[in-house]
Amino acid sequence: MPEPLSFNPFAYEMHEDPYPTYERLREEAPCYHNEEMGFWALSRFEDVFEGYRSWEEFTSTKGVSLETGGSSVPSMIEMDPPAQTQLRKLIVKQFNPQRVGALEPRVRSLATGFLDQLVEEGECDLIARFAALLPSDVISTLLGAPPEDHDSLRIWTETIMHREDGVSTISPAATEASKNLIYFFSDLIKAKRNKPGDDLTTRLVEAELDGRRLDDREILGFCFLLISGGNETTEKLIANTVHQLSRHPDQRGAVVADPSKIPAAVEESLRFRSPTQYMVRAASRDVVRHGRTIPEGDRVVLLIGAANHDPRKFDEPGRFDISRGAAQHLAFGFGPHFCLGARLARLEARVAMEEIHRRLPDYGVDEAGVSVVHSGNVAGLATLPIRFTPSAPIGAA
């Protein structure tokens, strides 16, 4: 007899390999109820898709995470239309194709600079030396944070994501890191009011909503959302993609031979190991799914990671295949809360893959040294040790 089905997203075994549990959820309990932790979970693609699309049934206003405790700031991800739509319009134009495309030279310069610092060594932890640094510097620069503060912002963001085994309560260290981010961005907002710059924080300070300027707490919510979303998930996307390509040398060879295949590899990586595994909503009214009634007000976990492995949507979902055309995945969500930074994340991942496979084409991963992060809804690697043939930095050429 199989063990009773149990799903705790904070259990370390879920972080190591959630997919057997996801399969059981989809097949045995597509509308799963965890009475002890007080949430429901939807795991099939169509249910998760509808959960994101239908904000009338599944509201964001009760919070979008399962964690308890910690410091909070107001955020538009905890709003529904039309209020959310108004705020979103202020920021979405900052991530339009033209603005994001204009960032590519900066992203590539950062990527080649970080690789220059390690190419002669022949080995490194790719996360510590590259994947964690690139998105942190990009989003920190975009927000107008001084370069000397980028490391602190990255460390604080990493700290607020960490969770203890099986526990949903935010740790004291994560709470302190959250407060540090709030203090930092509160000071940055004041500085930009006094001395505007060419950055996103300044544009938010100068933005108007219904004929009024945003107040500091509204701007703080944007900054907190962007720094947390822009750091961790893109880092995990870069590392996850390298890891999977290393496990599939034929596909990595195809990417090295033809870099135009890189965007497809990034999309398949997003589907295969989604950096964001779930988001939380609450039932706006009694909702019936698969013969079970989710009572009004109950929390509902929309399992992106499970949906993106649903065989009802994807053939052989457990197979990593960059040729499958996986653009219909839900890694960035869907609907009113579709990830604002999706275009930037794709740009950073593409440039990162181009430069890594141009500069370190023969890398090999030391699987014994690979470890995963322990978070709530963020999935990916904490360490990714690689070895490669040393070469000269571009700057020394």
C-alpha positions as CSV (number, residue, x, y, z in Angstrom):
1,M,0.0,0.0,0.0
2,P,1.3,3.5,-0.9
3,E,1.9,5.9,1.9
4,P,-1.0,8.4,2.5
5,L,-0.7,11.4,0.2
6,S,0.8,14.4,2.1
7,F,2.0,17.7,0.6
8,N,4.0,20.2,2.6
9,P,5.7,22.8,0.3
10,F,8.2,23.6,3.1
11,A,9.4,20.0,3.5
12,Y,13.0,19.7,2.3
13,E,12.2,16.5,0.5
14,M,9.9,18.5,-1.7
15,H,12.8,20.9,-2.6
16,E,15.0,18.0,-3.6
17,D,12.4,16.4,-5.9
18,P,8.7,17.5,-5.8
19,Y,7.6,15.7,-9.0
20,P,6.6,12.3,-7.6
21,T,4.3,14.2,-5.1
22,Y,3.0,16.4,-7.9
23,E,2.1,13.4,-9.9
24,R,0.1,11.9,-7.1
25,L,-1.6,15.2,-6.5
26,R,-2.7,15.5,-10.1
27,E,-3.9,11.9,-10.3
28,E,-5.2,11.2,-6.7
29,A,-6.2,14.5,-5.3
30,P,-6.4,17.3,-8.0
31,C,-8.2,19.4,-5.4
32,Y,-6.1,18.6,-2.4
33,H,-6.8,19.8,1.2
34,N,-4.1,20.1,3.8
35,E,-6.2,20.5,6.9
36,E,-3.3,20.9,9.3
37,M,-1.7,23.8,7.4
38,G,-5.0,25.2,6.2
39,F,-4.8,25.3,2.5
40,W,-6.0,23.7,-0.7
41,A,-3.8,22.9,-3.7
42,L,-4.7,22.7,-7.4
43,S,-2.1,20.8,-9.5
44,R,-3.5,20.1,-13.0
45,F,-2.6,22.6,-15.8
46,E,-6.2,23.7,-16.6
47,D,-7.1,24.2,-13.0
48,V,-3.9,26.3,-12.3
49,F,-4.4,28.2,-15.5
50,E,-8.0,29.0,-14.6
51,G,-6.9,29.9,-11.0
52,Y,-4.6,32.6,-12.4
53,R,-7.0,33.9,-15.0
54,S,-10.1,34.0,-12.8
55,W,-9.4,36.7,-10.1
56,E,-13.1,36.9,-9.5
57,E,-13.0,33.4,-8.0
58,F,-9.4,33.4,-6.6
59,T,-8.4,36.7,-5.0
60,S,-4.9,38.0,-4.3
61,T,-6.1,40.4,-1.6
62,K,-5.7,37.8,1.2
63,G,-2.0,37.4,0.5
64,V,0.0,35.4,-2.0
65,S,2.2,33.2,0.2
66,L,1.7,30.5,2.8
67,E,4.3,32.0,5.2
68,T,3.4,33.5,8.5
69,G,5.2,36.2,10.4
70,G,7.8,38.6,9.1
71,S,7.7,42.2,7.9
72,S,5.4,43.2,5.1
73,V,5.1,46.1,2.7
74,P,2.1,46.9,0.5
75,S,2.3,45.4,-3.0
76,M,0.1,45.3,-6.1
77,I,0.5,41.5,-6.2
78,E,-1.8,41.5,-3.2
79,M,-4.5,43.5,-5.1
80,D,-7.2,42.6,-7.7
81,P,-8.3,44.6,-10.7
82,P,-9.2,47.4,-11.1
83,A,-7.0,48.8,-8.4
84,Q,-4.2,46.5,-9.3
85,T,-4.5,47.4,-13.0
86,Q,-4.0,51.1,-12.3
87,L,-0.8,50.5,-10.4
88,R,0.5,47.9,-12.9
89,K,0.2,50.4,-15.7
90,L,2.7,52.6,-13.9
91,I,5.4,50.0,-14.0
92,V,4.6,47.8,-17.0
93,K,5.8,50.4,-19.5
94,Q,9.2,50.3,-17.8
95,F,9.5,46.7,-19.0
96,N,8.2,47.2,-22.6
97,P,10.2,45.6,-25.4
98,Q,12.1,48.9,-26.2
99,R,13.2,49.6,-22.7
100,V,14.2,46.0,-22.0
101,G,16.0,45.7,-25.3
102,A,18.0,48.7,-24.5
103,L,19.4,47.0,-21.4
104,E,21.1,44.2,-23.4
105,P,24.5,45.9,-23.8
106,R,24.6,46.5,-20.0
107,V,23.5,42.9,-19.3
108,R,26.2,41.5,-21.7
109,S,28.9,43.8,-20.3
110,L,28.1,42.5,-16.8
111,A,28.0,38.9,-18.0
112,T,31.4,39.1,-19.8
113,G,32.9,40.9,-16.8
114,F,31.9,38.2,-14.3
115,L,33.1,35.5,-16.7
116,D,36.4,37.4,-17.1
117,Q,37.0,37.0,-13.4
118,L,36.8,33.2,-13.5
119,V,37.7,31.9,-16.9
120,E,41.4,31.4,-16.0
121,E,40.6,29.3,-13.0
122,G,39.2,26.2,-14.7
123,E,36.5,25.6,-12.0
124,C,34.1,27.6,-9.9
125,D,30.7,27.6,-8.2
126,L,28.7,29.1,-11.1
127,I,26.0,30.4,-8.8
128,A,28.3,32.2,-6.4
129,R,30.6,33.6,-9.2
130,F,28.0,34.3,-11.9
131,A,24.3,33.3,-11.7
132,A,23.7,35.1,-8.4
133,L,25.6,38.2,-9.4
134,L,24.2,39.0,-12.8
135,P,20.5,39.5,-12.1
136,S,21.3,41.2,-8.8
137,D,23.5,43.8,-10.4
138,V,21.0,44.3,-13.3
139,I,17.9,44.9,-11.1
140,S,19.9,46.9,-8.5
141,T,21.2,49.1,-11.2
142,L,17.8,49.5,-12.7
143,L,16.4,50.6,-9.4
144,G,19.2,53.2,-9.0
145,A,21.0,51.5,-6.0
146,P,24.6,52.5,-5.6
147,P,27.1,49.7,-6.8
148,E,28.6,49.4,-3.3
149,D,25.2,48.2,-2.0
150,H,24.5,45.5,-4.6
151,D,26.0,42.7,-2.5
152,S,24.0,43.6,0.5
153,L,20.8,43.7,-1.5
154,R,21.5,40.3,-2.9
155,I,22.3,38.8,0.5
156,W,19.2,40.2,2.1
157,T,17.1,38.9,-0.7
158,E,18.6,35.4,-0.4
159,T,18.0,35.5,3.4
160,I,14.3,36.4,3.2
161,M,13.7,33.4,1.0
162,H,15.2,30.7,3.2
163,R,12.9,28.4,5.2
164,E,13.5,25.7,7.8
165,D,12.5,22.1,7.1
166,G,8.7,21.8,7.0
167,V,8.1,25.1,8.8
168,S,6.0,27.9,7.2
169,T,7.0,30.5,9.9
170,I,9.5,33.1,8.7
171,S,12.8,32.9,10.6
172,P,14.2,35.8,12.7
173,A,17.0,36.1,10.1
174,A,14.6,36.5,7.3
175,T,12.6,39.0,9.2
176,E,15.7,41.1,9.9
177,A,16.7,40.9,6.2
178,S,13.3,42.1,5.2
179,K,13.6,45.1,7.6
180,N,17.0,45.9,6.1
181,L,15.5,46.0,2.6
182,I,12.7,48.2,3.9
183,Y,15.1,50.6,5.5
184,F,17.4,50.7,2.5
185,F,14.6,51.4,0.0
186,S,13.0,54.0,2.3
187,D,16.2,55.9,2.3
188,L,16.7,55.4,-1.5
189,I,13.2,56.8,-2.2
190,K,14.0,59.9,-0.1
191,A,17.3,60.3,-1.8
192,K,15.6,60.2,-5.3
193,R,13.0,62.8,-4.2
194,N,15.9,65.1,-3.3
195,K,18.2,64.2,-6.2
196,P,16.5,62.5,-9.2
197,G,18.4,60.1,-11.4
198,D,18.0,58.1,-14.5
199,D,16.5,55.0,-12.8
200,L,13.3,53.2,-12.1
201,T,13.0,54.5,-8.5
202,T,13.1,58.1,-9.7
203,R,10.5,57.4,-12.4
204,L,8.2,55.9,-9.7
205,V,8.8,59.0,-7.5
206,E,7.8,61.2,-10.4
207,A,4.8,59.0,-11.6
208,E,1.2,60.1,-11.1
209,L,-1.8,58.0,-10.4
210,D,-5.2,59.6,-10.8
211,G,-3.6,63.1,-10.7
212,R,-1.5,62.4,-7.5
213,R,2.0,61.3,-6.9
214,L,2.6,57.8,-5.3
215,D,3.4,57.9,-1.6
216,D,6.5,56.4,-0.1
217,R,4.8,53.1,0.9
218,E,3.4,52.5,-2.6
219,I,6.9,53.1,-4.1
220,L,8.4,50.9,-1.4
221,G,6.0,48.1,-2.4
222,F,7.2,48.3,-6.0
223,C,10.9,48.3,-5.0
224,F,10.5,45.4,-2.7
225,L,8.6,43.4,-5.3
226,L,11.2,44.1,-8.0
227,I,14.3,43.4,-6.0
228,S,12.9,40.1,-4.6
229,G,11.5,38.9,-7.9
230,G,14.4,40.2,-10.0
231,N,17.1,38.5,-8.0
232,E,16.2,35.1,-6.9
233,T,14.1,33.7,-9.7
234,T,16.4,34.8,-12.5
235,E,19.4,33.4,-10.6
236,K,17.6,30.0,-10.4
237,L,16.6,30.1,-14.1
238,I,20.2,30.6,-15.2
239,A,21.6,27.9,-12.9
240,N,18.7,25.4,-13.6
241,T,19.3,25.9,-17.4
242,V,23.0,25.2,-17.2
243,H,22.4,22.2,-14.9
244,Q,19.9,20.6,-17.3
245,L,22.0,21.2,-20.4
246,S,24.9,19.6,-18.6
247,R,22.8,16.5,-18.1
248,H,21.8,16.5,-21.7
249,P,25.1,16.9,-23.7
250,D,23.5,16.4,-27.1
251,Q,21.2,19.3,-26.4
252,R,24.0,21.4,-25.0
253,G,26.0,20.6,-28.1
254,A,23.1,21.8,-30.2
255,V,23.1,25.1,-28.2
256,V,26.9,25.6,-28.6
257,A,26.7,24.9,-32.4
258,D,23.6,27.1,-32.9
259,P,23.0,29.8,-30.3
260,S,19.7,30.6,-31.9
261,K,18.4,27.6,-30.0
262,I,19.1,29.3,-26.6
263,P,15.6,31.0,-26.2
264,A,14.0,27.6,-26.7
265,A,16.3,26.1,-24.1
266,V,15.4,28.8,-21.7
267,E,11.6,28.2,-22.2
268,E,12.1,24.5,-21.6
269,S,14.0,25.2,-18.5
270,L,11.3,27.4,-17.2
271,R,8.8,24.6,-17.8
272,F,10.9,21.8,-16.5
273,R,12.1,23.3,-13.3
274,S,10.0,26.5,-12.8
275,P,11.9,28.9,-10.5
276,T,8.5,29.9,-8.9
277,Q,6.7,26.7,-7.9
278,Y,3.5,28.1,-6.8
279,M,1.5,31.2,-5.8
280,V,-1.3,31.5,-3.3
281,R,-4.8,32.9,-3.7
282,A,-8.0,32.8,-1.6
283,A,-11.4,31.6,-2.7
284,S,-13.6,34.7,-3.2
285,R,-16.7,32.5,-2.8
286,D,-17.4,28.8,-2.5
287,V,-15.6,27.1,-5.4
288,V,-16.2,23.6,-6.6
289,R,-13.3,21.7,-8.1
290,H,-13.2,17.9,-8.8
291,G,-16.2,17.3,-6.6
292,R,-14.9,19.1,-3.6
293,T,-15.9,22.5,-2.3
294,I,-13.3,25.1,-1.4
295,P,-15.0,27.3,1.1
296,E,-15.0,31.1,0.7
297,G,-11.9,32.6,2.3
298,D,-9.8,29.4,2.3
299,R,-6.2,29.7,0.9
300,V,-5.6,28.0,-2.5
301,V,-2.1,27.0,-3.7
302,L,-1.8,27.2,-7.5
303,L,1.0,24.7,-8.2
304,I,2.9,26.0,-11.2
305,G,5.5,23.3,-10.9
306,A,2.9,20.5,-11.0
307,A,0.9,22.2,-13.9
308,N,4.1,22.4,-16.0
309,H,4.5,18.7,-15.7
310,D,0.9,17.7,-16.4
311,P,0.9,15.1,-19.2
312,R,-2.6,16.4,-20.2
313,K,-0.7,19.4,-21.5
314,F,2.8,18.3,-22.3
315,D,3.9,15.0,-23.9
316,E,6.4,13.2,-21.7
317,P,6.6,16.1,-19.3
318,G,9.5,14.5,-17.3
319,R,11.7,14.7,-20.3
320,F,13.9,17.8,-20.8
321,D,13.6,18.7,-24.5
322,I,14.6,22.1,-25.9
323,S,12.8,21.3,-29.2
324,R,9.4,20.7,-27.7
325,G,8.2,24.4,-28.0
326,A,7.2,24.9,-24.3
327,A,6.1,28.5,-24.5
328,Q,2.7,27.8,-23.1
329,H,4.1,27.0,-19.6
330,L,2.9,28.9,-16.5
331,A,6.3,29.7,-15.1
332,F,5.5,33.4,-15.2
333,G,1.9,32.9,-14.1
334,F,-1.0,34.2,-16.2
335,G,-3.6,36.9,-16.3
336,P,-3.6,40.2,-14.3
337,H,-0.5,39.1,-12.3
338,F,1.6,37.8,-15.2
339,C,5.2,38.5,-14.1
340,L,6.2,42.0,-14.9
341,G,9.9,41.1,-15.2
342,A,9.4,38.1,-17.6
343,R,10.8,39.9,-20.5
344,L,13.9,41.1,-18.5
345,A,14.4,37.6,-17.1
346,R,14.3,36.0,-20.5
347,L,16.8,38.6,-21.8
348,E,19.2,38.0,-18.9
349,A,18.9,34.2,-19.2
350,R,19.5,34.4,-23.0
351,V,22.6,36.6,-22.7
352,A,23.9,34.4,-19.8
353,M,23.5,31.2,-21.9
354,E,25.1,32.9,-24.9
355,E,28.2,34.0,-23.0
356,I,28.6,30.8,-20.9
357,H,28.4,28.6,-23.9
358,R,30.7,30.8,-25.9
359,R,33.3,31.1,-23.1
360,L,33.0,27.8,-21.2
361,P,31.7,25.4,-23.9
362,D,33.1,22.2,-22.3
363,Y,31.9,22.8,-18.8
364,G,31.1,19.8,-16.7
365,V,29.0,19.8,-13.5
366,D,30.3,18.1,-10.3
367,E,27.0,16.5,-9.3
368,A,28.3,15.6,-5.9
369,G,28.6,19.3,-5.0
370,V,25.2,20.4,-6.3
371,S,22.7,21.4,-3.7
372,V,19.2,23.0,-3.7
373,V,17.8,26.0,-2.0
374,H,15.3,25.6,0.8
375,S,12.5,28.2,0.3
376,G,8.8,28.2,0.1
377,N,7.8,28.8,-3.5
378,V,11.2,29.3,-5.1
379,A,12.9,26.2,-6.5
380,G,16.4,25.8,-7.8
381,L,20.1,25.3,-6.9
382,A,22.1,26.8,-4.1
383,T,25.4,25.5,-5.5
384,L,26.5,24.5,-9.0
385,P,30.2,23.5,-9.1
386,I,31.6,23.3,-12.6
387,R,34.9,22.5,-14.3
388,F,36.0,23.7,-17.7
389,T,39.1,24.4,-19.8
390,P,40.7,27.6,-18.6
391,S,41.0,30.5,-21.1
392,A,42.1,34.1,-21.2
393,P,39.8,36.9,-20.1
394,I,38.4,39.0,-23.0
395,G,40.0,42.1,-21.5
396,A,43.4,40.4,-21.8
397,A,43.0,39.4,-25.4
